Amino acid sequence: MRAIWKGAVSFGLVNVPVRLFAATEEHDIRFHQVHREDGGRIRYKRTCSVCGEEVSYDDIAKGYESSDGQLVILTDEDLESLPVATGHEIDVVEFVPSEQVDPILFAKSYYLEPDARAAKPYALLREALIETDRMAIVKIALRQKETLAVLRVRDKAILLQTMLWPDEVRTADFASLETDVELRPQELKMAASLIESMAADFEPSDFTDEYQGKVRELIDAKLERGESATLETEDKADTSKKGEVIDLLTALQRSVDRARGGDGGEPSASSSQPSTDAQSTRKTTAKKAASKTPAKQAAAKRAPAKKTATKAPAKKTARSA
């Protein structure tokens, strides 16, 4: 698996460097639209519905159509003025009882892998969540957007599950649900008896996607005739910073002291020093990231020169031929 995000879980004064991995993957078989005659890929042109001309990406803007049919166009300058979330911390907002989080709010799931030097605080957070039967409500910046999420435990890993915002969940507003229905006791008893007769322990491995299996068999049979395709993936460089793990017991004690005295008063002596440590940690990390950036930029500038040098002889050969 490839990490899609690097950062740190921050709760109180404890900082746990982690990497984020997608915990699920869709197994649907994806198809391309092709020309039936020769198998060529079907391409689509970006054309304007008003003038009919083809439009380049540089001339495309984002437009929003209001409920009354008005069109609002947002320029690049408009979008640049919006706040962009680019942090590399998973900030714990609060710890809540697990049963209070409705599963309908869950969106995508990710595994958190601890940094090699953060195994102990990672295990501490995991076991504390299990012991208290709570989930951590967190905020994280993914793809330049702030996202609400929870941290919960699955096996030995801490799972981060992004959540829908409350206003994104629809209400089941159906008139049929308001109809008064009379259920007789014997009907309820019989229904309960049927449920009990079909009761079992859920084993996900017992279930398979039969349709996908048949599609795969069909594709494999066609592949025997020699037609195949490969997909290339491009790794993106990640220059995110790494947090530093401070003394765990001290950080926990100071976090508890700060939480108990978090009424807006003066911070206690035990919590003032870690705050300074945390700031110095961020400055040190920022300097490390800054020192690495020029080297990467220089490497990126040198790359095109090599490609040009290798292509030049090929062109001369073609002309001489």
C-alpha beads as a LAMMPS data file, in Angstrom:
LAMMPS data file: protein, C-alpha beads

321 atoms
320 bonds

1 atom types
1 bond types

-500.0 500.0 xlo xhi
-500.0 500.0 ylo yhi
-500.0 500.0 zlo zhi

Masses

1 110.0

Atoms # bond

1 1 1 0.000 0.000 0.000
2 1 1 1.070 3.579 -0.635
3 1 1 0.636 6.293 1.983
4 1 1 -1.670 9.088 0.808
5 1 1 -0.969 11.476 3.698
6 1 1 1.630 12.005 6.393
7 1 1 1.245 13.945 9.603
8 1 1 0.575 13.426 13.283
9 1 1 -2.302 12.748 15.657
10 1 1 -2.350 15.521 18.252
11 1 1 -4.279 15.114 21.488
12 1 1 -3.359 17.272 24.427
13 1 1 0.415 17.623 24.346
14 1 1 0.934 14.140 22.886
15 1 1 2.023 14.043 19.253
16 1 1 1.892 10.730 17.337
17 1 1 3.498 10.787 13.849
18 1 1 1.465 8.597 11.476
19 1 1 0.933 7.742 7.825
20 1 1 -2.501 7.370 6.247
21 1 1 -3.440 4.398 4.049
22 1 1 -6.725 3.673 2.305
23 1 1 -8.417 0.862 4.246
24 1 1 -10.804 -0.197 1.471
25 1 1 -10.794 -0.588 -2.298
26 1 1 -13.585 -1.124 -4.791
27 1 1 -13.301 -4.277 -6.872
28 1 1 -15.697 -3.212 -9.614
29 1 1 -14.320 -3.902 -13.091
30 1 1 -14.017 -0.656 -15.019
31 1 1 -14.635 -0.462 -18.740
32 1 1 -13.608 2.039 -21.420
33 1 1 -15.831 3.156 -24.253
34 1 1 -14.286 1.931 -27.506
35 1 1 -15.117 1.864 -31.200
36 1 1 -16.819 -1.449 -31.962
37 1 1 -15.111 -1.685 -35.362
38 1 1 -11.443 -1.348 -34.390
39 1 1 -11.338 -1.060 -30.572
40 1 1 -10.129 2.568 -30.593
41 1 1 -10.800 4.603 -27.455
42 1 1 -13.653 7.093 -27.637
43 1 1 -12.514 10.621 -26.755
44 1 1 -14.710 13.536 -25.808
45 1 1 -14.136 17.153 -26.767
46 1 1 -14.872 20.026 -24.413
47 1 1 -17.212 22.205 -26.447
48 1 1 -19.172 25.303 -25.460
49 1 1 -22.955 24.952 -25.671
50 1 1 -23.284 28.630 -26.721
51 1 1 -20.658 29.145 -29.457
52 1 1 -20.017 25.473 -30.259
53 1 1 -16.231 25.903 -30.183
54 1 1 -13.796 23.529 -28.479
55 1 1 -12.535 24.993 -25.186
56 1 1 -9.091 24.446 -23.668
57 1 1 -8.599 23.783 -19.960
58 1 1 -7.135 27.273 -19.512
59 1 1 -10.434 28.826 -20.572
60 1 1 -12.623 26.689 -18.319
61 1 1 -13.973 28.176 -15.076
62 1 1 -16.262 26.877 -12.353
63 1 1 -19.892 27.903 -12.623
64 1 1 -22.758 27.579 -10.151
65 1 1 -26.385 27.657 -11.233
66 1 1 -28.766 29.015 -8.611
67 1 1 -32.265 27.658 -8.032
68 1 1 -33.768 30.499 -10.102
69 1 1 -31.532 29.809 -13.112
70 1 1 -28.863 32.451 -12.499
71 1 1 -25.268 31.490 -13.349
72 1 1 -22.391 32.565 -11.108
73 1 1 -18.862 32.127 -12.513
74 1 1 -15.974 31.733 -10.078
75 1 1 -12.573 32.764 -11.400
76 1 1 -9.186 31.427 -10.296
77 1 1 -8.743 34.620 -8.268
78 1 1 -12.043 33.978 -6.484
79 1 1 -10.996 30.448 -5.559
80 1 1 -7.550 31.559 -4.397
81 1 1 -9.184 33.930 -1.906
82 1 1 -10.888 31.015 -0.132
83 1 1 -9.281 29.471 2.962
84 1 1 -7.412 26.282 2.054
85 1 1 -6.726 23.570 4.630
86 1 1 -3.146 22.320 4.250
87 1 1 -2.149 21.248 7.763
88 1 1 -0.532 17.948 8.610
89 1 1 -2.110 17.341 11.992
90 1 1 -5.080 15.257 13.015
91 1 1 -6.487 17.431 15.779
92 1 1 -8.556 15.584 18.369
93 1 1 -11.562 17.738 19.293
94 1 1 -13.194 15.421 21.827
95 1 1 -13.701 11.799 22.835
96 1 1 -17.302 10.564 22.657
97 1 1 -19.071 7.268 23.525
98 1 1 -18.979 4.920 20.548
99 1 1 -22.737 4.328 20.527
100 1 1 -23.412 8.042 20.012
101 1 1 -21.879 8.095 16.518
102 1 1 -24.466 7.093 13.901
103 1 1 -22.842 4.841 11.239
104 1 1 -24.747 6.742 8.525
105 1 1 -22.226 9.560 9.006
106 1 1 -19.259 7.369 8.034
107 1 1 -17.735 7.967 4.589
108 1 1 -14.252 6.612 3.705
109 1 1 -11.973 4.517 5.903
110 1 1 -8.201 4.825 6.336
111 1 1 -5.610 2.998 8.441
112 1 1 -3.169 4.963 10.554
113 1 1 0.327 3.476 10.654
114 1 1 2.586 4.825 13.411
115 1 1 6.046 6.154 12.762
116 1 1 8.772 3.792 13.991
117 1 1 9.493 6.041 16.975
118 1 1 5.811 6.503 17.827
119 1 1 4.846 2.886 18.513
120 1 1 4.300 3.455 22.244
121 1 1 2.040 6.553 22.118
122 1 1 0.148 4.942 19.224
123 1 1 -0.476 1.811 21.313
124 1 1 -1.426 3.965 24.286
125 1 1 -4.072 5.830 22.281
126 1 1 -5.401 2.574 20.839
127 1 1 -5.727 0.827 24.206
128 1 1 -7.219 3.933 25.836
129 1 1 -9.935 4.061 23.171
130 1 1 -10.713 0.387 23.796
131 1 1 -10.665 0.764 27.580
132 1 1 -13.032 3.734 27.578
133 1 1 -15.181 2.468 24.654
134 1 1 -14.947 5.864 22.995
135 1 1 -14.167 7.328 19.591
136 1 1 -12.071 10.418 18.969
137 1 1 -13.776 13.169 16.986
138 1 1 -11.048 14.786 14.879
139 1 1 -10.516 17.298 12.097
140 1 1 -8.085 16.610 9.261
141 1 1 -7.124 18.430 6.054
142 1 1 -7.478 16.103 3.059
143 1 1 -7.236 17.348 -0.519
144 1 1 -7.176 20.964 0.698
145 1 1 -10.502 20.592 2.500
146 1 1 -11.102 20.316 6.215
147 1 1 -12.900 17.075 6.970
148 1 1 -14.626 15.777 10.080
149 1 1 -13.606 12.247 11.055
150 1 1 -13.429 9.741 13.892
151 1 1 -10.625 7.578 15.210
152 1 1 -11.668 4.101 16.285
153 1 1 -9.924 0.785 16.761
154 1 1 -10.080 -2.152 14.356
155 1 1 -8.006 -5.163 15.381
156 1 1 -4.581 -3.709 16.259
157 1 1 -4.874 -0.633 14.049
158 1 1 -6.381 2.779 14.615
159 1 1 -8.882 3.483 11.889
160 1 1 -9.695 6.988 10.670
161 1 1 -13.127 7.275 9.116
162 1 1 -14.102 10.512 7.434
163 1 1 -17.620 11.664 8.173
164 1 1 -20.369 13.500 6.371
165 1 1 -21.309 16.861 7.783
166 1 1 -24.700 16.714 9.558
167 1 1 -26.458 18.730 6.848
168 1 1 -25.371 16.170 4.240
169 1 1 -27.567 13.445 5.765
170 1 1 -31.092 13.374 4.403
171 1 1 -34.156 12.886 6.577
172 1 1 -36.421 9.921 5.838
173 1 1 -39.436 12.149 5.206
174 1 1 -41.957 9.687 3.814
175 1 1 -45.687 10.111 4.310
176 1 1 -46.128 6.328 4.416
177 1 1 -44.115 6.161 7.643
178 1 1 -46.718 8.312 9.381
179 1 1 -49.496 5.815 8.691
180 1 1 -50.818 4.092 11.800
181 1 1 -50.299 0.354 11.487
182 1 1 -51.858 -2.144 13.901
183 1 1 -49.682 -5.173 14.644
184 1 1 -51.155 -8.145 16.460
185 1 1 -49.087 -9.841 19.202
186 1 1 -49.093 -13.177 17.370
187 1 1 -47.715 -11.499 14.242
188 1 1 -44.837 -9.970 16.188
189 1 1 -44.170 -13.319 17.859
190 1 1 -44.094 -15.150 14.540
191 1 1 -41.798 -12.534 12.969
192 1 1 -39.433 -12.757 15.933
193 1 1 -39.460 -16.554 15.660
194 1 1 -38.530 -16.331 11.971
195 1 1 -35.652 -13.970 12.772
196 1 1 -34.341 -16.311 15.451
197 1 1 -34.498 -19.259 13.060
198 1 1 -32.260 -17.373 10.610
199 1 1 -29.896 -15.942 13.230
200 1 1 -26.150 -16.377 12.647
201 1 1 -22.788 -14.757 13.355
202 1 1 -21.755 -12.435 10.569
203 1 1 -18.725 -13.654 8.595
204 1 1 -17.932 -11.264 5.715
205 1 1 -15.800 -13.901 3.983
206 1 1 -18.922 -16.009 3.450
207 1 1 -20.213 -13.534 0.882
208 1 1 -18.869 -12.981 -2.639
209 1 1 -19.794 -10.800 -5.599
210 1 1 -21.149 -13.376 -8.058
211 1 1 -21.696 -10.850 -10.846
212 1 1 -18.113 -9.635 -10.697
213 1 1 -16.901 -13.225 -10.749
214 1 1 -18.797 -13.937 -13.965
215 1 1 -17.507 -10.753 -15.581
216 1 1 -13.956 -11.743 -14.649
217 1 1 -14.427 -15.190 -16.199
218 1 1 -15.677 -13.548 -19.388
219 1 1 -12.677 -11.174 -19.509
220 1 1 -10.185 -13.970 -18.814
221 1 1 -11.630 -15.965 -21.699
222 1 1 -11.154 -13.005 -24.052
223 1 1 -7.608 -12.367 -22.761
224 1 1 -6.631 -15.779 -24.072
225 1 1 -6.995 -14.281 -27.539
226 1 1 -4.059 -11.956 -26.806
227 1 1 -5.668 -8.617 -25.938
228 1 1 -4.473 -6.929 -22.739
229 1 1 -3.806 -3.493 -21.259
230 1 1 -1.699 -2.134 -18.413
231 1 1 -2.274 0.870 -16.221
232 1 1 0.592 3.012 -14.944
233 1 1 0.468 4.826 -11.623
234 1 1 2.456 7.902 -10.730
235 1 1 3.809 8.357 -7.209
236 1 1 3.505 11.856 -5.849
237 1 1 6.243 13.281 -3.670
238 1 1 5.214 13.990 -0.116
239 1 1 7.057 16.735 1.708
240 1 1 4.928 16.694 4.845
241 1 1 6.538 17.295 8.167
242 1 1 7.118 14.750 10.909
243 1 1 6.139 15.380 14.494
244 1 1 8.426 14.620 17.391
245 1 1 7.369 12.454 20.296
246 1 1 8.104 14.089 23.639
247 1 1 8.229 12.286 26.957
248 1 1 4.914 10.416 27.003
249 1 1 4.081 10.356 30.704
250 1 1 5.007 14.020 31.131
251 1 1 2.919 15.019 28.117
252 1 1 -0.079 13.088 29.393
253 1 1 0.134 14.626 32.866
254 1 1 0.465 18.129 31.484
255 1 1 -2.401 17.530 29.060
256 1 1 -4.656 16.440 31.917
257 1 1 -3.617 19.469 33.973
258 1 1 -4.342 21.793 31.073
259 1 1 -7.718 20.167 30.351
260 1 1 -8.794 20.504 33.984
261 1 1 -7.722 24.128 34.083
262 1 1 -9.075 25.026 30.673
263 1 1 -11.474 27.709 31.952
264 1 1 -9.609 30.616 30.377
265 1 1 -7.374 31.245 33.390
266 1 1 -3.607 31.330 33.549
267 1 1 -1.931 28.058 32.478
268 1 1 -0.217 26.057 35.157
269 1 1 3.558 25.900 35.406
270 1 1 3.507 22.265 34.315
271 1 1 1.783 23.140 31.025
272 1 1 3.769 26.225 30.023
273 1 1 7.006 24.450 29.121
274 1 1 5.462 21.794 26.831
275 1 1 3.790 24.565 24.867
276 1 1 7.224 26.049 24.181
277 1 1 8.535 22.586 23.308
278 1 1 5.726 22.078 20.848
279 1 1 6.505 25.389 19.162
280 1 1 10.190 24.572 18.880
281 1 1 9.265 21.167 17.464
282 1 1 7.218 22.818 14.712
283 1 1 10.029 25.291 13.935
284 1 1 12.617 22.501 13.758
285 1 1 10.374 20.456 11.481
286 1 1 9.715 23.455 9.236
287 1 1 13.468 24.096 8.889
288 1 1 14.057 20.480 7.905
289 1 1 11.309 20.646 5.274
290 1 1 12.678 23.951 3.961
291 1 1 16.203 22.561 3.669
292 1 1 14.963 19.650 1.594
293 1 1 12.803 21.685 -0.789
294 1 1 15.604 23.409 -2.792
295 1 1 17.271 20.078 -3.466
296 1 1 14.050 18.663 -4.854
297 1 1 13.434 21.754 -6.978
298 1 1 16.966 21.584 -8.361
299 1 1 16.495 17.926 -9.218
300 1 1 13.227 18.754 -10.983
301 1 1 14.934 21.443 -13.073
302 1 1 17.750 19.146 -14.148
303 1 1 15.389 16.362 -15.292
304 1 1 14.120 17.971 -18.556
305 1 1 17.707 18.632 -19.741
306 1 1 18.488 14.921 -19.666
307 1 1 15.374 14.065 -21.674
308 1 1 16.208 16.640 -24.356
309 1 1 19.745 15.350 -24.676
310 1 1 18.601 11.785 -25.278
311 1 1 15.931 12.693 -27.851
312 1 1 18.118 14.862 -30.121
313 1 1 20.079 12.034 -31.817
314 1 1 16.868 10.174 -32.613
315 1 1 15.529 13.094 -34.658
316 1 1 18.749 13.390 -36.704
317 1 1 18.689 9.688 -37.508
318 1 1 15.111 9.919 -38.743
319 1 1 16.011 12.769 -41.106
320 1 1 19.058 11.001 -42.490
321 1 1 16.940 7.906 -43.156

Bonds

1 1 1 2
2 1 2 3
3 1 3 4
4 1 4 5
5 1 5 6
6 1 6 7
7 1 7 8
8 1 8 9
9 1 9 10
10 1 10 11
11 1 11 12
12 1 12 13
13 1 13 14
14 1 14 15
15 1 15 16
16 1 16 17
17 1 17 18
18 1 18 19
19 1 19 20
20 1 20 21
21 1 21 22
22 1 22 23
23 1 23 24
24 1 24 25
25 1 25 26
26 1 26 27
27 1 27 28
28 1 28 29
29 1 29 30
30 1 30 31
31 1 31 32
32 1 32 33
33 1 33 34
34 1 34 35
35 1 35 36
36 1 36 37
37 1 37 38
38 1 38 39
39 1 39 40
40 1 40 41
41 1 41 42
42 1 42 43
43 1 43 44
44 1 44 45
45 1 45 46
46 1 46 47
47 1 47 48
48 1 48 49
49 1 49 50
50 1 50 51
51 1 51 52
52 1 52 53
53 1 53 54
54 1 54 55
55 1 55 56
56 1 56 57
57 1 57 58
58 1 58 59
59 1 59 60
60 1 60 61
61 1 61 62
62 1 62 63
63 1 63 64
64 1 64 65
65 1 65 66
66 1 66 67
67 1 67 68
68 1 68 69
69 1 69 70
70 1 70 71
71 1 71 72
72 1 72 73
73 1 73 74
74 1 74 75
75 1 75 76
76 1 76 77
77 1 77 78
78 1 78 79
79 1 79 80
80 1 80 81
81 1 81 82
82 1 82 83
83 1 83 84
84 1 84 85
85 1 85 86
86 1 86 87
87 1 87 88
88 1 88 89
89 1 89 90
90 1 90 91
91 1 91 92
92 1 92 93
93 1 93 94
94 1 94 95
95 1 95 96
96 1 96 97
97 1 97 98
98 1 98 99
99 1 99 100
100 1 100 101
101 1 101 102
102 1 102 103
103 1 103 104
104 1 104 105
105 1 105 106
106 1 106 107
107 1 107 108
108 1 108 109
109 1 109 110
110 1 110 111
111 1 111 112
112 1 112 113
113 1 113 114
114 1 114 115
115 1 115 116
116 1 116 117
117 1 117 118
118 1 118 119
119 1 119 120
120 1 120 121
121 1 121 122
122 1 122 123
123 1 123 124
124 1 124 125
125 1 125 126
126 1 126 127
127 1 127 128
128 1 128 129
129 1 129 130
130 1 130 131
131 1 131 132
132 1 132 133
133 1 133 134
134 1 134 135
135 1 135 136
136 1 136 137
137 1 137 138
138 1 138 139
139 1 139 140
140 1 140 141
141 1 141 142
142 1 142 143
143 1 143 144
144 1 144 145
145 1 145 146
146 1 146 147
147 1 147 148
148 1 148 149
149 1 149 150
150 1 150 151
151 1 151 152
152 1 152 153
153 1 153 154
154 1 154 155
155 1 155 156
156 1 156 157
157 1 157 158
158 1 158 159
159 1 159 160
160 1 160 161
161 1 161 162
162 1 162 163
163 1 163 164
164 1 164 165
165 1 165 166
166 1 166 167
167 1 167 168
168 1 168 169
169 1 169 170
170 1 170 171
171 1 171 172
172 1 172 173
173 1 173 174
174 1 174 175
175 1 175 176
176 1 176 177
177 1 177 178
178 1 178 179
179 1 179 180
180 1 180 181
181 1 181 182
182 1 182 183
183 1 183 184
184 1 184 185
185 1 185 186
186 1 186 187
187 1 187 188
188 1 188 189
189 1 189 190
190 1 190 191
191 1 191 192
192 1 192 193
193 1 193 194
194 1 194 195
195 1 195 196
196 1 196 197
197 1 197 198
198 1 198 199
199 1 199 200
200 1 200 201
201 1 201 202
202 1 202 203
203 1 203 204
204 1 204 205
205 1 205 206
206 1 206 207
207 1 207 208
208 1 208 209
209 1 209 210
210 1 210 211
211 1 211 212
212 1 212 213
213 1 213 214
214 1 214 215
215 1 215 216
216 1 216 217
217 1 217 218
218 1 218 219
219 1 219 220
220 1 220 221
221 1 221 222
222 1 222 223
223 1 223 224
224 1 224 225
225 1 225 226
226 1 226 227
227 1 227 228
228 1 228 229
229 1 229 230
230 1 230 231
231 1 231 232
232 1 232 233
233 1 233 234
234 1 234 235
235 1 235 236
236 1 236 237
237 1 237 238
238 1 238 239
239 1 239 240
240 1 240 241
241 1 241 242
242 1 242 243
243 1 243 244
244 1 244 245
245 1 245 246
246 1 246 247
247 1 247 248
248 1 248 249
249 1 249 250
250 1 250 251
251 1 251 252
252 1 252 253
253 1 253 254
254 1 254 255
255 1 255 256
256 1 256 257
257 1 257 258
258 1 258 259
259 1 259 260
260 1 260 261
261 1 261 262
262 1 262 263
263 1 263 264
264 1 264 265
265 1 265 266
266 1 266 267
267 1 267 268
268 1 268 269
269 1 269 270
270 1 270 271
271 1 271 272
272 1 272 273
273 1 273 274
274 1 274 275
275 1 275 276
276 1 276 277
277 1 277 278
278 1 278 279
279 1 279 280
280 1 280 281
281 1 281 282
282 1 282 283
283 1 283 284
284 1 284 285
285 1 285 286
286 1 286 287
287 1 287 288
288 1 288 289
289 1 289 290
290 1 290 291
291 1 291 292
292 1 292 293
293 1 293 294
294 1 294 295
295 1 295 296
296 1 296 297
297 1 297 298
298 1 298 299
299 1 299 300
300 1 300 301
301 1 301 302
302 1 302 303
303 1 303 304
304 1 304 305
305 1 305 306
306 1 306 307
307 1 307 308
308 1 308 309
309 1 309 310
310 1 310 311
311 1 311 312
312 1 312 313
313 1 313 314
314 1 314 315
315 1 315 316
316 1 316 317
317 1 317 318
318 1 318 319
319 1 319 320
320 1 320 321
